Amino acid sequence: MKLDDKLYLVRFNTDTLNHIKIADAAVCLKCQDKPCTRICPAHVYDWDDEEKRISVGYEGCLECGTCRVGCPYGNILWGYPRGGFGVSWKNG
């Protein structure tokens, strides 16, 4: 089974509060290769070339924390969603 097929099986209880934030948008402008847009297995981060900013789709976060480790500038403020919200693993 491919990764995208497995991700389709994951369910979320989405919170209205964002548990992921970009600390300083100016730092993302300086970042040449934007690793957060590549290393997140759920494709939560996307570079918007028109607006020159990173958009964060926190609703699909798998809560793995890869983004925190992968950002060379430590510019991602990440925490777990409030209790009862976030990813709901199903079928392993």
N, C-alpha and C positions, 0 to 999 in steps of 0.2 A: 504494500500500500504506500502510495506517495505521501510526502509530508502535507501537501495541500489537502489531500483527501482526509488525512488524520485531523488536521485543523478544522475541517468542516464538522467533525463530530463534537468538538468542544462547544460547550454552552456557557453563556455569561449571564450574570445578574448585574446589569449595569447600574452603577451609582451615578447620581447627578453631579457628584463632586469629583473633579479630576485628581487622580492620585499621581500624575506625572506632569512635571512642568519643566520648561526650559528656563534655567536660571537667568541667562543674559542672552538675548537675541543677537546682540552684536558679536558675541563669540562665535555663533554659528556662521555669520558672514565671513569671518576670518578662516574658518575651518575649510581646508581645501577639498578633502575627499568625503566628508560627511559620513563617517562610518556608521552612525546610528541608523541611517537609511538602508544599510546593507546587512547589519548583523542581527537585527531584530527578527526572530523567526515568524512573528505575527505581522510584520510589515506595519507597525504602529507609526513609524516616523516616515515623513515624506517631505522632500524639499520642493517648495513651491517657487519655481524660477521666476514667475511673474511678480509675486509679492516679496521675493527674496527672504523667505523665512522657512523654518521647519514647522510643519503642521503635525500635531500629535493626535492620533486617534486612540485615546486611552481605553475606549470601550472594548477593544479587541486584545488588550494586553494579556499575555500568558503568565505574567508575574514571575518571570524567570530572573530578572535583574541584569540581563546581559547588557542592556543599554548603559547602565551605570558604569560597568567595568569597561565597556568599549569606547566610551567617549573620552578622547585624549585630554580634554579640558575639564572633565568633571562638571560639565555644565547641565547635567540632567538631574533634577530633583525627583527622586522616585521613592515611593513608599507603597506598602500594601494598601488596597482599598479598605474601607471601613468593614467591620464584621458583617457577614452575610452578603457582601457584594463581591464582584470580581468573577474570576474563572470558576467554572464548575466542571471538574474533570469527569468524563464519562467514557466508559469502554477503554480504560487504560490509556 
